[in-house]
Amino acid sequence: MARRKQYNRYDDEFKATAVALTKIPGIQAKDVAEALAIHPVMLYRWCMETRRGELMTKKKDINVDPKLKAELKRLRKLEKEHKVLQMEHDLLKKAIQYSLEQEKKSTNS
């Protein structure tokens, strides 16, 4: 299998901003990785490098765009609602299937 020849290179400021986004309450790192189109493992590695002090930025205070922060929170909320709706849908399908089976049994008697 052939390997990719080119890899994306990210500067330290991008990495630090991505790490800062993971620290927002209510937002998971996998959501940040998905929003930034990077692999979650890469983001976890950047978090680890930041904790160890290996990832440094010139700018000490990193400001996260409020729109991006709000969008990530909205995405998280929608994903939770979607999961609940999927579970409800599955339960309704099972209930319909069960009632159809009961109806068939009662008509065959």
C-alpha positions as a LaTeX table, in Angstrom:
\begin{tabular}{lrrr}
\hline
Residue & $x$ (\AA) & $y$ (\AA) & $z$ (\AA) \\
\hline
Met1 & 0.00 & 0.00 & 0.00 \\
Ala2 & 1.39 & 3.38 & $-1.00$ \\
Arg3 & 1.94 & 6.04 & 1.63 \\
Arg4 & 0.82 & 9.61 & 1.34 \\
Lys5 & 3.61 & 11.82 & 0.06 \\
Gln6 & 2.46 & 15.11 & 1.58 \\
Tyr7 & 1.29 & 15.79 & 5.10 \\
Asn8 & $-0.48$ & 18.82 & 6.47 \\
Arg9 & 1.76 & 20.98 & 8.63 \\
Tyr10 & 0.11 & 23.08 & 11.32 \\
Asp11 & 1.78 & 26.00 & 13.04 \\
Asp12 & 1.98 & 26.24 & 16.82 \\
Glu13 & $-0.68$ & 28.94 & 16.99 \\
Phe14 & $-3.22$ & 26.71 & 15.19 \\
Lys15 & $-2.37$ & 23.85 & 17.53 \\
Ala16 & $-2.69$ & 26.05 & 20.61 \\
Thr17 & $-6.04$ & 27.38 & 19.43 \\
Ala18 & $-7.29$ & 23.84 & 18.85 \\
Val19 & $-6.16$ & 22.86 & 22.35 \\
Ala20 & $-7.86$ & 25.95 & 23.80 \\
Leu21 & $-11.11$ & 24.92 & 22.11 \\
Thr22 & $-10.99$ & 21.57 & 23.90 \\
Lys23 & $-10.95$ & 23.38 & 27.24 \\
Ile24 & $-14.34$ & 25.04 & 26.66 \\
Pro25 & $-16.89$ & 23.51 & 29.05 \\
Gly26 & $-19.44$ & 21.30 & 27.33 \\
Ile27 & $-17.34$ & 20.71 & 24.21 \\
Gln28 & $-15.57$ & 17.44 & 23.58 \\
Ala29 & $-12.23$ & 17.09 & 21.85 \\
Lys30 & $-13.68$ & 14.82 & 19.16 \\
Asp31 & $-16.13$ & 17.58 & 18.21 \\
Val32 & $-13.30$ & 20.09 & 17.94 \\
Ala33 & $-11.28$ & 17.68 & 15.80 \\
Glu34 & $-14.26$ & 17.11 & 13.53 \\
Ala35 & $-14.90$ & 20.85 & 13.20 \\
Leu36 & $-11.24$ & 21.50 & 12.33 \\
Ala37 & $-11.05$ & 18.48 & 9.98 \\
Ile38 & $-8.19$ & 16.85 & 11.85 \\
His39 & $-7.85$ & 13.40 & 13.37 \\
Pro40 & $-8.81$ & 13.25 & 17.07 \\
Val41 & $-5.57$ & 11.45 & 17.94 \\
Met42 & $-3.59$ & 14.39 & 16.55 \\
Leu43 & $-5.55$ & 16.78 & 18.77 \\
Tyr44 & $-5.01$ & 14.57 & 21.83 \\
Arg45 & $-1.29$ & 14.54 & 21.06 \\
Trp46 & $-1.25$ & 18.35 & 20.88 \\
Cys47 & $-3.02$ & 18.51 & 24.26 \\
Met48 & $-0.40$ & 16.19 & 25.72 \\
Glu49 & 2.43 & 18.26 & 24.24 \\
Thr50 & 0.86 & 21.40 & 25.72 \\
Arg51 & 0.68 & 19.83 & 29.19 \\
Arg52 & 4.33 & 18.81 & 28.95 \\
Gly53 & 5.33 & 22.29 & 27.79 \\
Glu54 & 6.58 & 21.09 & 24.40 \\
Leu55 & 4.02 & 23.09 & 22.44 \\
Met56 & 4.64 & 26.79 & 22.94 \\
Thr57 & 3.11 & 29.82 & 21.32 \\
Lys58 & 4.40 & 33.34 & 21.02 \\
Lys59 & 1.09 & 34.68 & 22.22 \\
Lys60 & 0.30 & 33.76 & 25.82 \\
Asp61 & $-3.41$ & 34.60 & 25.73 \\
Ile62 & $-5.33$ & 32.73 & 23.06 \\
Asn63 & $-8.68$ & 34.22 & 22.13 \\
Val64 & $-11.23$ & 31.86 & 20.69 \\
Asp65 & $-13.74$ & 33.28 & 18.24 \\
Pro66 & $-17.11$ & 33.47 & 20.03 \\
Lys67 & $-18.89$ & 32.37 & 16.86 \\
Leu68 & $-16.78$ & 29.22 & 16.68 \\
Lys69 & $-17.36$ & 28.54 & 20.36 \\
Ala70 & $-21.13$ & 28.94 & 19.92 \\
Glu71 & $-21.13$ & 26.76 & 16.81 \\
Leu72 & $-19.31$ & 23.96 & 18.62 \\
Lys73 & $-21.77$ & 24.10 & 21.51 \\
Arg74 & $-24.67$ & 24.08 & 19.04 \\
Leu75 & $-23.18$ & 21.08 & 17.24 \\
Arg76 & $-22.82$ & 19.19 & 20.51 \\
Lys77 & $-26.44$ & 19.94 & 21.46 \\
Leu78 & $-27.73$ & 18.83 & 18.05 \\
Glu79 & $-25.75$ & 15.59 & 18.25 \\
Lys80 & $-27.29$ & 14.81 & 21.65 \\
Glu81 & $-30.80$ & 15.55 & 20.35 \\
His82 & $-30.17$ & 13.41 & 17.28 \\
Lys83 & $-29.06$ & 10.49 & 19.41 \\
Val84 & $-32.23$ & 10.72 & 21.52 \\
Leu85 & $-34.40$ & 10.88 & 18.41 \\
Gln86 & $-32.64$ & 7.84 & 16.95 \\
Met87 & $-33.31$ & 5.86 & 20.13 \\
Glu88 & $-36.97$ & 6.91 & 20.11 \\
His89 & $-37.27$ & 5.95 & 16.45 \\
Asp90 & $-35.77$ & 2.51 & 17.11 \\
Leu91 & $-38.18$ & 1.95 & 20.00 \\
Leu92 & $-41.15$ & 2.93 & 17.86 \\
Lys93 & $-40.05$ & 0.58 & 15.10 \\
Lys94 & $-39.80$ & $-2.27$ & 17.60 \\
Ala95 & $-43.23$ & $-1.44$ & 19.04 \\
Ile96 & $-44.80$ & $-1.43$ & 15.58 \\
Gln97 & $-43.12$ & $-4.71$ & 14.70 \\
Tyr98 & $-44.33$ & $-6.26$ & 17.96 \\
Ser99 & $-47.90$ & $-5.06$ & 17.44 \\
Leu100 & $-47.91$ & $-6.42$ & 13.89 \\
Glu101 & $-46.73$ & $-9.80$ & 15.14 \\
Gln102 & $-49.42$ & $-9.84$ & 17.83 \\
Glu103 & $-52.05$ & $-8.91$ & 15.24 \\
Lys104 & $-50.93$ & $-11.77$ & 12.98 \\
Lys105 & $-51.12$ & $-14.22$ & 15.88 \\
Ser106 & $-54.61$ & $-13.08$ & 16.84 \\
Thr107 & $-55.93$ & $-13.31$ & 13.26 \\
Asn108 & $-54.49$ & $-16.80$ & 12.77 \\
Ser109 & $-56.31$ & $-18.15$ & 15.83 \\
\hline
\end{tabular}
